Amino acid sequence: MPSFPFMFYLVMLMSALTLGWSFPFQPDTRRFSTNPSILEATDDFSENIQIELISTKKRALDVKIFRQLSITPAEYILKREEDATDGELLISEDEAIDLLMPGYDEQGNYIKYVSPHGHEVYFAAICSRRTKSGEDVPNQLYARQNGIVGVVRAQIKNLGSSTTLENVGEDMENLPPHVYLSNMSVHDSQRRQGVGTTLLSSVTSYARSQADVNLVLLGVDNDNSGAIRMYEKHGYKYLDQDEEIGTMFKYAI
């Protein structure tokens, strides 16, 4: 027969799941224990996804936080407080952002090193939640990255090249002008919800807006069958493929 402590713990756990309690966030992971399906069952709200072109240093930091490449300004300030000596002044959020983003300008561009192709841009999918009465309701699942649930990077390459796809041959370094799509990632809770499709469309629109560019290219691991199916569904075809990676393309017209 189960012991009393075990039964007590089980009852408390079931009560928590039923009432939608949330559990403390652990600093070493970006996931919250709150189950979004519980929130949907107890809160009267709607969710909306919008695409944003990253254009500030603060938003560029949010992308890094989403990709688990940085801590938040609040976490950085807390760490400074814990390590501070007597008389040391505390820093502001803006100062924390500057310290967490060395080498970035105010538009969120990494200027410490600039590729020969120029700056890349990031598009982010932002999830907002609103009640029927019009009140914004923060979603704690995405709070650390300020609502970001998906990102994709795009970079214009080979401007001025006169090469066409038909005469590329085996020289994959000599490609026509194109937008190169990379680093696409979607939060686990938002997969198969259309976020990836929206991010792909944002890159296609970006390519269309660029003079002399009507092509989008990307690289995908051969064993990433889910991504390959998604790309093929949206019109991407193979241009080249080796033992590990395939290069796919789509005309942005």
N, C-alpha and C positions, 0 to 999 in steps of 0.2 A: 504494500500500500504506500502511495507517495507520502513523503513527510510533510508536516505542516508548513515549514518554510517554503518548500517547493510549490505547494498549493497556493500559498499567499502570493508568491511571486507570479504564478500563472494568472491568478485573478487580477492582480494589478496590471499585468501586461495586456490582458484582454480589455480591461477598462480603458487603458491608454489608447489602444487601437480604435475602440468604439467611439471614444470622445474626441479623437483627433489631436491628442496631445503631441507636442513636438519635443524632441530630445536635444540635449546640448550639442552644439557644433564642435567638432574636434579640429584644432588648428592644423593638423597634418593632413587634412583631406578637404576637398572642396565640396563634398557631398553632405547634405543635410539628411537626418533620419526621418524628417517629415515626409509622409507618403502623399504625393500629389493627388492620388485618387481619393484619399480621405478628405482633402480640402475641397475637391470638386463635389463631394457628397454632402458637405456641411455648409459651404459658402455659396451664395447666389451671385455669381460673377461670370464674366466672359473674358476670354484671353484673345489678344491680338498680337500678331507678329509683323514687325516693320523692319525694312532693311535700311541700315544707316552706313554711309560712307565715313570711315574713321577720319576725323579731321582735327583732333585735338590730342595733346599729350595725355590728358586724363583718360580719354577713350582708348588710346593706344595701350595704356596700362591695363585697362579693363580687359582688353584682348589677351594680354599676357597672363592676367589672372585666370581668365577662362581656360587658357591653354596650360595652366599649372606651371607657369614660368616665373611667377612673382607672387609675393604676398600683397595684401592690400595696404593702403596708406594707414588705416586705423591699426592694423596689426604691426606695421613698422613703428608707428608712434608708441604703441604699447611696449614693444620690445626696447625702444630707446628709454622709455620711462623705467623699465625694470633694470636696465644696465646703467642708468644715470648716476652720477656722483652728486653729492650735495652742491647746490648752487648752479647746476647745469640747467640752462634754459630749455624748455620744451619747444618743439617745432610744430608748425602749422601743417594742415593737410597739403597745401600747395608745395611747401618745402619738402614734405615727405615724397610727393610725386616726383619732384625734381631729383631727389636723391635715388629714387627707385628707377628712374629713367635717364641715366647718363647717356649722352650722345644723341638724344632726341630733341628736335625743335618743338616749338609750341603747336605746330600742326600735326604732330605725331609722326614725323618722318625721322628715320634713323640717319643722321648726317655724319656720324663718325666714320662710316664707310658708305660710299655711294657706288652702286653697281654701274658698270659702263652703260647699262640699259636704262639707268635712272631709278627713281624711287618706285617701290611697289606700293600698292594701295590695298587696304583691307575693307571688306564689306562685312558688317555684323548684323545678325538677325536679333532683334530686340523684342523680348516678350513683355507685354504690359497686361495688367489685370485690372478690371474695373467692374464694380457692382452695377446693378440695374439702375441705381439712383445716380450713377455717374461718378462715384467716389473711387479714386485709385487705391488699389489694395496691393501692397508689396508682396511679391512671391519670394519667400525666404529661400526657396530652392536655388534661385539665381541671384540672391542679394549680393554676394561677394563680388560678382562681375557686373553689378548694376544692370541686370536684365539680359545680358548677352546669353543666347542659347545656341548660337552657331556663328562660325566665321569662315571666310574664304579670302585668299590672297590673290591679287592679280597684278601682272607686270607686263608692260609693253616691251617687246623685244624685236630686234632686227629691223628697226625703222630704216628705210632707205634701201633695203635689199630688193633686188629685182628678181629674185628666185620665185618660182611658183611651186606648188605641191607636185605638179606633174614632172618637174625636172630636178627634184630633190635627190632622187636616187638613194644611195646608201650614205650620203654625206648629211647626217642629221644635225651637223653644226651649221650648215648653210640653209637655213629655213627662211621662208618669206616673212614679212612683217606679221606679227601676231601678238595676242594677249596670252600670256602663260598663266594658267590657273593652278594653284597649289594650296596646300595647307588647309583644305576644307575639313571642318570638324563640326559635328552637331551633338549637343547634349543628349545623353542617353534617353532622357524622358521625352525628348522631342523628335526622336527618330521615327521615320515612317509617318510623319505628320505634315509633310510638304515643305519643311524648312530647307532641306537640301535642294529641292527643286527651285525654291525662291532664290537661294544663293547662286545657283547656276545661272538663272535668268538675269540676275544683277550683273554678272560678269559678261554675259552675252550683250546686254544693253550697253555696258561700259565699252566693249569692243566696237560696237556700232557707232558710238559717239566719237571715236578717234579717227582722225583723217588717215587714209591709206592703210587702215587695218580692218580686215573683214574675216579674221580667222581666230579661233580660240584653240589652244593646245593644252594638254595636260599629261602627266605621267601617272600610271597606276600600277601597283604591284599585281603580278599575275595571279596571286592567291587571294586577292581581295574581290571575291566574286560578287558580293553585294554592291560594291561601288561600281564595278564593271557593268552590272545589270542596269544600275541607275543611269550611268553615262550613256549606254546604248539606248535606253528608253528615251533619252532626250536628244538623240540624233548624233551622238559621237561615234566615230568609226576609227579603226586602227590605222595608223600611219606606219608604225614600226613596232616590233616586239622582239625582245631578246629573252634569255632564259629567266630573267627576274622581273623585268618591267616592260610595260607596253606604253607607247605614245599614241594618244588618241586626239582626234581633231573634230572640229565642227565649224562650218561657215556661219559667221554672225551676220547673216543677211536675211 
